Amino acid sequence: MSECQNKARRSGREARRALRAGPLPDNLRPAWPGMESGRYRPLSDADIAAIHRTALRLLAEVGLADAPPSGVEILTQAGCTLSEHGRLLFPASLVEDMLAKAARRFVLHAQNPRHDLEPWGKRTYFGTAGAAVNVVGPDGSYRESTIQDLYDIGRIVDVMEHIHFFQRAVVPRDIPDPYEMDFNTCYASVSSTTKHVGSSWTQPEHLVASLEMLHAIAGGEDKWRERPFVSQSNCFVVPPMKFATDACRCLEVAVRGGMPVLLLSAGQAGATAPAALAGALAQEVAECLAGLVYVNAIRPGHPAIFGTWCFVSDLRTGAMSGGSPEQALLSAAAGQMAHFYDLTGGTASGMTDSKVADGQSGAEKALNHALVGNAGANLIYESAGMHASLLGYSLESLVIDNDIIGMTQRTIRGIEVNEERLSFETIKDVCLNGPGHFLGSDQTLQLMQTEYLYPAVGDRKSPTEWAEQGSTDVIARAAKKVREILTSHYPAHVAEDVDAAIRARYPVRLARSAMKPGGAPAPKVVDLAGKRA
């Protein structure tokens, strides 16, 4: 090959790279939020009907225990009865009536309307969640999580293309007071991102204070009720088939306060749910249907997410196994059950058992995301950053998982088949008129950004290029990306006077200086070479 040809080839390659580097309008991206899914179906129609029938029987014949007095009053007035064992029984007719009243096709708002979610039908969105108590460093070390970590995670989510909402991912262990922890968790979350936020509260009065803060940020209670940009993650049941008293009281406040709720049942197959996967799913469907009756008995048509989070045990030890193939099956099936009821469904995926961002982590997350994403679950929680089956959180994995989710979304989109994409004329022109390849064809240049997805930290260089540029692995590249974001991206969507008023009234523990350039502690640079040698 001549020197001129070499130069031309390099120039063409550089031009294509430059083209790929430019931002694309949302409508031209190879993957985007809320694409239609549902090609993978682990349950047949007969399976779904059998699970539904079993759930109705569980509610009518077994019922749920331990409802708070307010819940007993609300549910008995709606049509439930108390059994001789003190359990609330739910007649099938009541469940069916409440299903007919349930909210459908509701928007989950964001502070920036560009990030609003429309989680209905088989549209799929990915986000974070969890209550990890540790942060995993890029060197694999574990330490207790802080309020600064929570804020930093939200800042990263704010710029991740394939992570569509931010639910509280870590517990701020540096804030021991439960009220201050709940309030600051919500505060740090809504301050860190303009995407939709999910948070949780342990006592009703904690939520009341947070609602007052959210009214101030929204510009008034009426503005908040028009566009509630925070949803409540509510574990209203203690599997198997018992209500969680304080969580139910928080649920009542959220519904009356106009806050969407994630009705979260998190039974663990083999421990707090049957080891049989079908039985575990039936129990969780029953529990979530009870929550749906509860919500609609308070306020018919209130936005509620059908949150069947079916977890899995390693039956050799009883420990949770978040990265197992059984987890993928249950979460995918949970998506199908939400479709059966035509409800907005939420489930979990991406909770690797691995303690660090390694090959096991990538394999478990990719398998789970590919199956759950292609089953059409509307809202996929826990999808980025989580390790050790919800015990550890990694900022580097958050960036790596953004790539994995992007790849999953590309498979959700599928292959577009039409006359132009069948490419007859393009093939004919290349074969008959040269040059014998498609690298420089008009179609290739046209589709290179809109048809093909490129990783942010994944490596596709040749071995020679990779070695020349430092032989970095994905953790090192992700750590670099984390440092770039945390030293440059400081969201300022909450007006300073509003923030000052909040700080004057409530015990905000996140330093204001940490929310401005130069104020936050610089991410630690860790030499990973020796650690992984």
KETORDREN-164745 format. One record per residue (C-alpha): x, y, z; residue in three letters. Coordinates in steps of 0.05 Angstrom, whole numbers, plus 5000, padded with zeros to 4 digits. Each point is the difference from the previous one (the first is absolute). Example, Ala and Ser with C-alpha at 12.3 -4.5 7.8 and 13.67 -1.06 7.14 Angstrom:
@x=5246, y=4910, z=5156, residu=ALA
@x=5027, y=5069, z=4987, residu=SER
This chain:
@x=5000, y=5000, z=5000, residu=MET
@x=5028, y=5068, z=4981, residu=SER
@x=5015, y=5056, z=5050, residu=GLU
@x=4944, y=5041, z=4968, residu=CYS
@x=4951, y=4943, z=5011, residu=GLN
@x=5023, y=4993, z=5072, residu=ASN
@x=4989, y=5074, z=5012, residu=LYS
@x=4932, y=4998, z=4968, residu=ALA
@x=4980, y=4940, z=5041, residu=ARG
@x=5023, y=5033, z=5065, residu=ARG
@x=4965, y=5064, z=4981, residu=SER
@x=4935, y=4963, z=4985, residu=GLY
@x=5004, y=4963, z=5066, residu=ARG
@x=5012, y=5064, z=5039, residu=GLU
@x=4942, y=5033, z=4964, residu=ALA
@x=4954, y=4943, z=5019, residu=ARG
@x=5024, y=5003, z=5072, residu=ARG
@x=4986, y=5075, z=5002, residu=ALA
@x=4931, y=4988, z=4972, residu=LEU
@x=4986, y=4949, z=5055, residu=ARG
@x=5024, y=5047, z=5054, residu=ALA
@x=4947, y=5052, z=4984, residu=GLY
@x=4934, y=4999, z=5038, residu=PRO
@x=4939, y=4972, z=4965, residu=LEU
@x=4929, y=5026, z=5006, residu=PRO
@x=4958, y=4952, z=5042, residu=ASP
@x=4959, y=4977, z=4940, residu=ASN
@x=5062, y=4976, z=4963, residu=LEU
@x=5034, y=4961, z=5055, residu=ARG
@x=5010, y=4925, z=4992, residu=PRO
@x=4966, y=4990, z=5068, residu=ALA
@x=4955, y=5045, z=5041, residu=TRP
@x=4958, y=5000, z=5063, residu=PRO
@x=4934, y=4963, z=4999, residu=GLY
@x=5008, y=4956, z=4939, residu=MET
@x=4947, y=4947, z=4989, residu=GLU
@x=5022, y=4931, z=5024, residu=SER
@x=4969, y=4933, z=5019, residu=GLY
@x=5031, y=4950, z=4952, residu=ARG
@x=5023, y=4954, z=5057, residu=TYR
@x=4943, y=4963, z=5035, residu=ARG
@x=5020, y=4948, z=5053, residu=PRO
@x=4926, y=4991, z=5018, residu=LEU
@x=4947, y=4974, z=4953, residu=SER
@x=4930, y=5030, z=5001, residu=ASP
@x=4976, y=4939, z=5039, residu=ALA
@x=5056, y=5009, z=5050, residu=ASP
@x=4980, y=5073, z=5011, residu=ILE
@x=4927, y=4982, z=5011, residu=ALA
@x=5020, y=4946, z=5050, residu=ALA
@x=5043, y=5049, z=5040, residu=ILE
@x=4943, y=5051, z=5000, residu=HIS
@x=4950, y=4948, z=5026, residu=ARG
@x=5048, y=4978, z=5054, residu=THR
@x=5012, y=5072, z=5022, residu=ALA
@x=4925, y=5012, z=5006, residu=LEU
@x=4993, y=4937, z=5042, residu=ARG
@x=5057, y=5022, z=5046, residu=LEU
@x=4967, y=5067, z=5011, residu=LEU
@x=4930, y=4971, z=5012, residu=ALA
@x=5019, y=4940, z=5042, residu=GLU
@x=5066, y=5019, z=5035, residu=VAL
@x=4999, y=5075, z=4999, residu=GLY
@x=5051, y=5047, z=5032, residu=LEU
@x=5017, y=5011, z=5073, residu=ALA
@x=5024, y=5060, z=5041, residu=ASP
@x=4965, y=5058, z=4965, residu=ALA
@x=5002, y=5064, z=5041, residu=PRO
@x=4933, y=5022, z=5030, residu=PRO
@x=4993, y=5053, z=4946, residu=SER
@x=5011, y=4947, z=4947, residu=GLY
@x=4949, y=4953, z=5031, residu=VAL
@x=4949, y=5057, z=4999, residu=GLU
@x=5016, y=5019, z=4928, residu=ILE
@x=4999, y=4929, z=4973, residu=LEU
@x=4939, y=4974, z=5038, residu=THR
@x=4960, y=5060, z=4977, residu=GLN
@x=5022, y=4982, z=4929, residu=ALA
@x=4975, y=4929, z=5007, residu=GLY
@x=5054, y=4958, z=5035, residu=CYS
@x=4981, y=4957, z=5060, residu=THR
@x=5040, y=4979, z=5061, residu=LEU
@x=5009, y=4926, z=5009, residu=SER
@x=4999, y=4964, z=5067, residu=GLU
@x=5076, y=5004, z=4998, residu=HIS
@x=4998, y=5075, z=4994, residu=GLY
@x=5022, y=5000, z=4928, residu=ARG
@x=4968, y=5045, z=4947, residu=LEU
@x=4967, y=4959, z=4946, residu=LEU
@x=4991, y=5029, z=4930, residu=PHE
@x=4940, y=4974, z=4960, residu=PRO
@x=5017, y=4988, z=4927, residu=ALA
@x=4945, y=5047, z=4979, residu=SER
@x=5031, y=5056, z=5040, residu=LEU
@x=5068, y=4988, z=4968, residu=VAL
@x=4969, y=5001, z=4931, residu=GLU
@x=4962, y=5064, z=5015, residu=ASP
@x=5063, y=5035, z=5025, residu=MET
@x=5039, y=4976, z=4939, residu=LEU
@x=4947, y=5034, z=4957, residu=ALA
@x=5010, y=5065, z=5039, residu=LYS
@x=5076, y=4998, z=5001, residu=ALA
@x=5041, y=5054, z=4966, residu=ALA
@x=5026, y=4985, z=4931, residu=ARG
@x=5044, y=5039, z=4952, residu=ARG
@x=5025, y=5050, z=5051, residu=PHE
@x=5063, y=5040, z=4989, residu=VAL
@x=5057, y=4997, z=5050, residu=LEU
@x=5023, y=5072, z=4998, residu=HIS
@x=5070, y=5027, z=5005, residu=ALA
@x=5023, y=5069, z=5021, residu=GLN
@x=5022, y=5008, z=4927, residu=ASN
@x=4941, y=4979, z=4956, residu=PRO
@x=5050, y=4973, z=4949, residu=ARG
@x=5010, y=4941, z=5048, residu=HIS
@x=4926, y=4985, z=5012, residu=ASP
@x=4984, y=4926, z=4997, residu=LEU
@x=4939, y=4968, z=4968, residu=GLU
@x=5003, y=4930, z=5031, residu=PRO
@x=4940, y=4964, z=4971, residu=TRP
@x=4987, y=4946, z=4949, residu=GLY
@x=5067, y=4967, z=4987, residu=LYS
@x=5043, y=5062, z=5004, residu=ARG
@x=5063, y=4986, z=5039, residu=THR
@x=5043, y=5046, z=5043, residu=TYR
@x=5061, y=4986, z=5043, residu=PHE
@x=5019, y=5032, z=5066, residu=GLY
@x=5036, y=4992, z=5065, residu=THR
@x=4974, y=4979, z=5068, residu=ALA
@x=5020, y=4963, z=5063, residu=GLY
@x=5023, y=5013, z=5069, residu=ALA
@x=5073, y=4980, z=4998, residu=ALA
@x=5038, y=5016, z=5064, residu=VAL
@x=5069, y=4998, z=4968, residu=ASN
@x=5036, y=5034, z=4943, residu=VAL
@x=5048, y=4957, z=4960, residu=VAL
@x=5064, y=5036, z=4980, residu=GLY
@x=5033, y=4988, z=4932, residu=PRO
@x=5052, y=4958, z=5037, residu=ASP
@x=4947, y=4954, z=5029, residu=GLY
@x=5000, y=5030, z=5070, residu=SER
@x=4935, y=5008, z=5039, residu=TYR
@x=4981, y=5058, z=5045, residu=ARG
@x=4936, y=5027, z=5029, residu=GLU
@x=4959, y=5044, z=4954, residu=SER
@x=4987, y=5074, z=5014, residu=THR
@x=4953, y=5055, z=4980, residu=ILE
@x=5055, y=5027, z=4954, residu=GLN
@x=5002, y=4933, z=4965, residu=ASP
@x=4925, y=5002, z=4988, residu=LEU
@x=5006, y=5070, z=4971, residu=TYR
@x=5058, y=4980, z=4956, residu=ASP
@x=4963, y=4939, z=4973, residu=ILE
@x=4942, y=5045, z=4981, residu=GLY
@x=5048, y=5047, z=4964, residu=ARG
@x=5027, y=4943, z=4959, residu=ILE
@x=4930, y=4974, z=4984, residu=VAL
@x=4982, y=5070, z=4977, residu=ASP
@x=5048, y=4993, z=4940, residu=VAL
@x=4993, y=4926, z=4985, residu=MET
@x=4964, y=4991, z=4934, residu=GLU
@x=4971, y=4932, z=5014, residu=HIS
@x=4979, y=5009, z=5073, residu=ILE
@x=4933, y=5033, z=4999, residu=HIS
@x=4981, y=5012, z=5072, residu=PHE
@x=5035, y=5004, z=5068, residu=PHE
@x=4974, y=4962, z=5060, residu=GLN
@x=5038, y=5004, z=5065, residu=ARG
@x=5058, y=4952, z=4993, residu=ALA
@x=5039, y=5003, z=5066, residu=VAL
@x=4984, y=5014, z=5073, residu=VAL
@x=5036, y=5060, z=5029, residu=PRO
@x=5033, y=4965, z=5059, residu=ARG
@x=5029, y=5065, z=5025, residu=ASP
@x=4930, y=5024, z=5020, residu=ILE
@x=4976, y=4955, z=5057, residu=PRO
@x=4936, y=5037, z=5016, residu=ASP
@x=4942, y=4967, z=4961, residu=PRO
@x=4964, y=5066, z=4986, residu=TYR
@x=5062, y=5035, z=4976, residu=GLU
@x=5020, y=4940, z=4959, residu=MET
@x=4932, y=4997, z=4964, residu=ASP
@x=4998, y=5075, z=4988, residu=PHE
@x=5071, y=5006, z=4976, residu=ASN
@x=4993, y=4940, z=4955, residu=THR
@x=4943, y=5034, z=4963, residu=CYS
@x=5036, y=5068, z=5001, residu=TYR
@x=5065, y=4973, z=4972, residu=ALA
@x=4964, y=4960, z=4947, residu=SER
@x=4957, y=5057, z=4972, residu=VAL
@x=5060, y=5047, z=5003, residu=SER
@x=5045, y=4953, z=4961, residu=SER
@x=4959, y=4988, z=4937, residu=THR
@x=4943, y=5027, z=4958, residu=THR
@x=4976, y=4929, z=4985, residu=LYS
@x=4943, y=4967, z=5036, residu=HIS
@x=5019, y=4982, z=5072, residu=VAL
@x=4978, y=4944, z=5046, residu=GLY
@x=5010, y=5001, z=5075, residu=SER
@x=4973, y=4967, z=5063, residu=SER
@x=4979, y=5020, z=5070, residu=TRP
@x=4995, y=4961, z=5065, residu=THR
@x=4948, y=5044, z=5036, residu=GLN
@x=4942, y=5041, z=4974, residu=PRO
@x=5024, y=5065, z=5032, residu=GLU
@x=5066, y=4993, z=4963, residu=HIS
@x=4962, y=4998, z=4935, residu=LEU
@x=4958, y=5061, z=5020, residu=VAL
@x=5063, y=5041, z=5008, residu=ALA
@x=5028, y=4976, z=4934, residu=SER
@x=4935, y=5017, z=4964, residu=LEU
@x=5005, y=5071, z=5027, residu=GLU
@x=5070, y=5004, z=4971, residu=MET
@x=4976, y=4973, z=4933, residu=LEU
@x=4944, y=5052, z=4998, residu=HIS
@x=5053, y=5054, z=5009, residu=ALA
@x=5043, y=4972, z=4943, residu=ILE
@x=4939, y=4992, z=4955, residu=ALA
@x=4977, y=5071, z=5013, residu=GLY
@x=4939, y=4983, z=5042, residu=GLY
@x=4957, y=4940, z=5019, residu=GLU
@x=4956, y=5010, z=4939, residu=ASP
@x=5061, y=4997, z=4954, residu=LYS
@x=5024, y=4938, z=5036, residu=TRP
@x=4934, y=4965, z=4991, residu=ARG
@x=5000, y=5017, z=4926, residu=GLU
@x=5069, y=4970, z=4989, residu=ARG
@x=5022, y=4957, z=5060, residu=PRO
@x=5073, y=4985, z=4983, residu=PHE
@x=5014, y=4952, z=5059, residu=VAL
@x=4968, y=4932, z=5011, residu=SER
@x=4998, y=4962, z=5065, residu=GLN
@x=5033, y=4932, z=5003, residu=SER
@x=4956, y=4964, z=5051, residu=ASN
@x=5013, y=4930, z=5028, residu=CYS
@x=4929, y=4997, z=5026, residu=PHE
@x=5003, y=4925, z=5011, residu=VAL
@x=5044, y=4953, z=5040, residu=VAL
@x=4998, y=4935, z=4961, residu=PRO
@x=4968, y=4952, z=5008, residu=PRO
@x=4932, y=5035, z=4999, residu=MET
@x=5007, y=5051, z=5056, residu=LYS
@x=4993, y=5076, z=4999, residu=PHE
@x=5058, y=5044, z=5024, residu=ALA
@x=4965, y=5047, z=5048, residu=THR
@x=5043, y=5063, z=4995, residu=ASP
@x=5008, y=4992, z=4925, residu=ALA
@x=4925, y=4997, z=4992, residu=CYS
@x=4992, y=5064, z=5039, residu=ARG
@x=5052, y=5033, z=4954, residu=CYS
@x=4961, y=4972, z=4941, residu=LEU
@x=4937, y=5036, z=5023, residu=GLU
@x=5037, y=5066, z=5006, residu=VAL
@x=5031, y=4993, z=4931, residu=ALA
@x=4933, y=4985, z=4966, residu=VAL
@x=4966, y=5059, z=5033, residu=ARG
@x=5060, y=5044, z=4984, residu=GLY
@x=4998, y=4986, z=4926, residu=GLY
@x=5064, y=4959, z=4997, residu=MET
@x=5003, y=4940, z=4954, residu=PRO
@x=5015, y=4935, z=5038, residu=VAL
@x=5040, y=4939, z=4983, residu=LEU
@x=4963, y=4942, z=5033, residu=LEU
@x=5060, y=4958, z=5015, residu=LEU
@x=4996, y=4927, z=5019, residu=SER
@x=5069, y=4969, z=5007, residu=ALA
@x=4990, y=4928, z=5021, residu=GLY
@x=5062, y=4956, z=4993, residu=GLN
@x=4986, y=4932, z=4968, residu=ALA
@x=5021, y=4945, z=5047, residu=GLY
@x=4999, y=5046, z=5061, residu=ALA
@x=4940, y=5048, z=5005, residu=THR
@x=4966, y=4972, z=4939, residu=ALA
@x=4993, y=4928, z=4974, residu=PRO
@x=5061, y=4968, z=4968, residu=ALA
@x=4956, y=4983, z=4940, residu=ALA
@x=5007, y=5059, z=4952, residu=LEU
@x=4927, y=4997, z=4980, residu=ALA
@x=4979, y=5002, z=5073, residu=GLY
@x=5047, y=5057, z=5016, residu=ALA
@x=4970, y=5040, z=4943, residu=LEU
@x=4929, y=4984, z=5020, residu=ALA
@x=5013, y=5023, z=5072, residu=GLN
@x=5031, y=5066, z=4977, residu=GLU
@x=4944, y=5013, z=4951, residu=VAL
@x=4950, y=4989, z=5056, residu=ALA
@x=5038, y=5048, z=5046, residu=GLU
@x=5004, y=5054, z=4946, residu=CYS
@x=4926, y=4992, z=4984, residu=LEU
@x=4985, y=5012, z=5074, residu=ALA
@x=5041, y=5064, z=4996, residu=GLY
@x=4962, y=5021, z=4938, residu=LEU
@x=4934, y=4991, z=5037, residu=VAL
@x=5028, y=5040, z=5059, residu=TYR
@x=5021, y=5059, z=4955, residu=VAL
@x=4935, y=5002, z=4961, residu=ASN
@x=4958, y=4995, z=5063, residu=ALA
@x=5033, y=5065, z=5023, residu=ILE
@x=4999, y=5036, z=4933, residu=ARG
@x=4973, y=4964, z=4938, residu=PRO
@x=5046, y=5007, z=4940, residu=GLY
@x=5061, y=5023, z=5040, residu=HIS
@x=5066, y=4985, z=4962, residu=PRO
@x=5028, y=4935, z=5027, residu=ALA
@x=5055, y=4955, z=4972, residu=ILE
@x=4989, y=4926, z=5004, residu=PHE
@x=5066, y=4982, z=5032, residu=GLY
@x=5010, y=4925, z=4999, residu=THR
@x=5073, y=4995, z=5020, residu=TRP
@x=5009, y=4925, z=5004, residu=CYS
@x=5067, y=4986, z=5032, residu=PHE
@x=5036, y=4933, z=5001, residu=VAL
@x=5038, y=4959, z=5052, residu=SER
@x=5061, y=4957, z=4990, residu=ASP
@x=4967, y=4939, z=5031, residu=LEU
@x=5068, y=4973, z=5023, residu=ARG
@x=5008, y=5059, z=5049, residu=THR
@x=4935, y=5039, z=5002, residu=GLY
@x=5037, y=5062, z=4977, residu=ALA
@x=4970, y=5045, z=4947, residu=MET
@x=5024, y=4988, z=4929, residu=SER
@x=4986, y=5062, z=4959, residu=GLY
@x=5040, y=4979, z=4938, residu=GLY
@x=4969, y=4931, z=4990, residu=SER
@x=4964, y=4976, z=4938, residu=PRO
@x=4939, y=4987, z=5044, residu=GLU
@x=5001, y=5074, z=5017, residu=GLN
@x=4997, y=5016, z=4926, residu=ALA
@x=4942, y=4952, z=4990, residu=LEU
@x=4959, y=5028, z=5058, residu=LEU
@x=5011, y=5073, z=4982, residu=SER
@x=4982, y=4987, z=4928, residu=ALA
@x=4938, y=4963, z=5021, residu=ALA
@x=4982, y=5057, z=5047, residu=ALA
@x=5000, y=5046, z=4939, residu=GLY
@x=4951, y=4952, z=4966, residu=GLN
@x=4953, y=5001, z=5059, residu=MET
@x=4997, y=5076, z=4999, residu=ALA
@x=4983, y=4997, z=4926, residu=HIS
@x=4944, y=4951, z=5016, residu=PHE
@x=4969, y=5052, z=5046, residu=TYR
@x=5018, y=5058, z=4954, residu=ASP
@x=5035, y=5033, z=5058, residu=LEU
@x=5065, y=5038, z=5003, residu=THR
@x=5048, y=4947, z=5026, residu=GLY
@x=5066, y=5006, z=5036, residu=GLY
@x=5050, y=4945, z=5014, residu=THR
@x=5074, y=4991, z=5014, residu=ALA
@x=5059, y=4979, z=4958, residu=SER
@x=5075, y=5008, z=5004, residu=GLY
@x=5013, y=4981, z=5073, residu=MET
@x=5063, y=4960, z=4988, residu=THR
@x=5027, y=4954, z=5054, residu=ASP
@x=5070, y=5022, z=4983, residu=SER
@x=5034, y=5046, z=5049, residu=LYS
@x=5038, y=5041, z=4948, residu=VAL
@x=4994, y=5020, z=4927, residu=ALA
@x=5029, y=4937, z=4969, residu=ASP
@x=4982, y=4948, z=4949, residu=GLY
@x=4947, y=4968, z=5045, residu=GLN
@x=4968, y=5067, z=5010, residu=SER
@x=4997, y=5015, z=4925, residu=GLY
@x=4973, y=4931, z=4983, residu=ALA
@x=4945, y=5000, z=5053, residu=GLU
@x=4977, y=5071, z=4985, residu=LYS
@x=5000, y=4989, z=4924, residu=ALA
@x=4960, y=4935, z=5005, residu=LEU
@x=4949, y=5030, z=5048, residu=ASN
@x=4992, y=5065, z=4961, residu=HIS
@x=4994, y=4966, z=4933, residu=ALA
@x=4943, y=4955, z=5024, residu=LEU
@x=4963, y=5049, z=5045, residu=VAL
@x=5008, y=5057, z=4951, residu=GLY
@x=4974, y=4958, z=4942, residu=ASN
@x=4941, y=4976, z=5042, residu=ALA
@x=4973, y=5071, z=5000, residu=GLY
@x=5002, y=5018, z=5073, residu=ALA
@x=4982, y=5074, z=5004, residu=ASN
@x=5047, y=5022, z=5055, residu=LEU
@x=5063, y=4960, z=5013, residu=ILE
@x=5031, y=5019, z=5067, residu=TYR
@x=5068, y=4982, z=5030, residu=GLU
@x=5027, y=5000, z=4930, residu=SER
@x=5066, y=5037, z=5010, residu=ALA
@x=5055, y=5001, z=5051, residu=GLY
@x=4976, y=4947, z=5048, residu=MET
@x=5045, y=4944, z=5027, residu=HIS
@x=4999, y=4944, z=5052, residu=ALA
@x=4925, y=4990, z=4991, residu=SER
@x=4982, y=5071, z=5024, residu=LEU
@x=5054, y=5008, z=5053, residu=LEU
@x=5051, y=5041, z=4961, residu=GLY
@x=4998, y=5056, z=4949, residu=TYR
@x=5053, y=5019, z=4949, residu=SER
@x=5004, y=5066, z=4964, residu=LEU
@x=5045, y=4968, z=4948, residu=GLU
@x=4949, y=4945, z=4988, residu=SER
@x=4947, y=5054, z=4992, residu=LEU
@x=5038, y=5024, z=4938, residu=VAL
@x=5015, y=4929, z=4975, residu=ILE
@x=4928, y=4979, z=5009, residu=ASP
@x=4977, y=5059, z=4959, residu=ASN
@x=5036, y=4966, z=4942, residu=ASP
@x=4967, y=4933, z=5016, residu=ILE
@x=4931, y=5032, z=5003, residu=ILE
@x=5013, y=5035, z=4934, residu=GLY
@x=5017, y=4934, z=4968, residu=MET
@x=4937, y=4969, z=5029, residu=THR
@x=4959, y=5058, z=4973, residu=GLN
@x=5029, y=4989, z=4931, residu=ARG
@x=4975, y=4928, z=5002, residu=THR
@x=4932, y=5025, z=5023, residu=ILE
@x=4996, y=5045, z=4939, residu=ARG
@x=5013, y=4940, z=4954, residu=GLY
@x=5012, y=5000, z=4925, residu=ILE
@x=4963, y=5048, z=4956, residu=GLU
@x=4979, y=4966, z=4935, residu=VAL
@x=4976, y=5042, z=4941, residu=ASN
@x=5018, y=5009, z=4927, residu=GLU
@x=5056, y=5049, z=5014, residu=GLU
@x=5030, y=4958, z=5057, residu=ARG
@x=4999, y=4937, z=4958, residu=LEU
@x=5054, y=5036, z=4960, residu=SER
@x=4991, y=4969, z=4931, residu=PHE
@x=5023, y=5061, z=4962, residu=GLU
@x=5058, y=5012, z=5048, residu=THR
@x=5025, y=4928, z=4991, residu=ILE
@x=4991, y=5004, z=4925, residu=LYS
@x=5039, y=5066, z=4995, residu=ASP
@x=5058, y=4974, z=5043, residu=VAL
@x=5005, y=4934, z=4962, residu=CYS
@x=4993, y=5028, z=4930, residu=LEU
@x=5033, y=5068, z=5006, residu=ASN
@x=5051, y=4989, z=5056, residu=GLY
@x=5035, y=5007, z=5046, residu=PRO
@x=4981, y=4931, z=5026, residu=GLY
@x=4985, y=5022, z=5071, residu=HIS
@x=4949, y=5043, z=5036, residu=PHE
@x=5045, y=5041, z=5045, residu=LEU
@x=4992, y=5066, z=4963, residu=GLY
@x=4931, y=4990, z=4970, residu=SER
@x=4947, y=5053, z=5010, residu=ASP
@x=4957, y=4952, z=5038, residu=GLN
@x=5056, y=4982, z=5048, residu=THR
@x=5014, y=5073, z=5016, residu=LEU
@x=4926, y=5013, z=5008, residu=GLN
@x=4987, y=4943, z=5048, residu=LEU
@x=5065, y=4999, z=5040, residu=MET
@x=4969, y=5041, z=5056, residu=GLN
@x=4926, y=4985, z=4994, residu=THR
@x=5005, y=4924, z=4992, residu=GLU
@x=5062, y=4984, z=5041, residu=TYR
@x=5012, y=5011, z=5074, residu=LEU
@x=5070, y=5015, z=5026, residu=TYR
@x=5024, y=4988, z=5071, residu=PRO
@x=5023, y=5057, z=5044, residu=ALA
@x=5052, y=4961, z=5040, residu=VAL
@x=5001, y=4933, z=4964, residu=GLY
@x=5063, y=4989, z=4958, residu=ASP
@x=4999, y=4983, z=4926, residu=ARG
@x=5072, y=5019, z=4981, residu=LYS
@x=5049, y=4953, z=4968, residu=SER
@x=5049, y=4968, z=5048, residu=PRO
@x=5055, y=5045, z=4974, residu=THR
@x=4960, y=5064, z=5011, residu=GLU
@x=4977, y=4976, z=5068, residu=TRP
@x=5072, y=4987, z=5022, residu=ALA
@x=5024, y=5067, z=4972, residu=GLU
@x=4946, y=5036, z=5041, residu=GLN
@x=5018, y=4968, z=5066, residu=GLY
@x=4968, y=4930, z=4999, residu=SER
@x=4944, y=5025, z=5045, residu=THR
@x=4944, y=4955, z=5022, residu=ASP
@x=4927, y=5020, z=5005, residu=VAL
@x=5004, y=5017, z=5075, residu=ILE
@x=5056, y=5049, z=4988, residu=ALA
@x=4963, y=5032, z=4942, residu=ARG
@x=4937, y=5004, z=5041, residu=ALA
@x=5038, y=5031, z=5059, residu=ALA
@x=5026, y=5053, z=4953, residu=LYS
@x=4930, y=5015, z=4976, residu=LYS
@x=4975, y=5005, z=5072, residu=VAL
@x=5054, y=5050, z=5016, residu=ARG
@x=4983, y=5041, z=4939, residu=GLU
@x=4926, y=5004, z=5018, residu=ILE
@x=5010, y=5014, z=5074, residu=LEU
@x=5049, y=5056, z=4988, residu=THR
@x=4958, y=5034, z=4946, residu=SER
@x=4925, y=4985, z=5008, residu=HIS
@x=4965, y=5039, z=5055, residu=TYR
@x=4924, y=5003, z=4988, residu=PRO
@x=4971, y=5068, z=5017, residu=ALA
@x=4926, y=4989, z=4984, residu=HIS
@x=4977, y=5016, z=5071, residu=VAL
@x=5003, y=5076, z=5008, residu=ALA
@x=5048, y=5025, z=5053, residu=GLU
@x=4948, y=5040, z=5037, residu=ASP
@x=4955, y=4939, z=5003, residu=VAL
@x=5057, y=4957, z=5025, residu=ASP
@x=5018, y=5053, z=5052, residu=ALA
@x=4928, y=5000, z=5026, residu=ALA
@x=5001, y=4924, z=5005, residu=ILE
@x=5066, y=5001, z=5037, residu=ARG
@x=4973, y=5052, z=5048, residu=ALA
@x=4941, y=4957, z=5019, residu=ARG
@x=5025, y=4928, z=4996, residu=TYR
@x=5063, y=4962, z=5022, residu=PRO
@x=5036, y=4995, z=4933, residu=VAL
@x=5065, y=4962, z=5011, residu=ARG
@x=5029, y=5005, z=4930, residu=LEU
@x=5048, y=5059, z=5001, residu=ALA
@x=4981, y=5055, z=4950, residu=ARG
@x=5074, y=5006, z=4982, residu=SER
@x=5000, y=4927, z=4978, residu=ALA
@x=4947, y=5018, z=4947, residu=MET
@x=5043, y=5052, z=4965, residu=LYS
@x=5062, y=4994, z=4957, residu=PRO
@x=5062, y=4993, z=5042, residu=GLY
@x=4960, y=4984, z=5063, residu=GLY
@x=4989, y=4926, z=4996, residu=ALA
@x=5057, y=4954, z=5020, residu=PRO
@x=5039, y=4978, z=4938, residu=ALA
@x=4989, y=4927, z=4983, residu=PRO
@x=5059, y=4959, z=5024, residu=LYS
@x=5047, y=4977, z=4945, residu=VAL
@x=5018, y=4927, z=5015, residu=VAL
@x=5058, y=4964, z=4968, residu=ASP
@x=4966, y=4936, z=4977, residu=LEU
@x=5059, y=4967, z=4966, residu=ALA
@x=5030, y=4966, z=5061, residu=GLY
@x=4931, y=4985, z=5030, residu=LYS
@x=4980, y=4958, z=4940, residu=ARG
@x=5068, y=4973, z=4980, residu=ALA
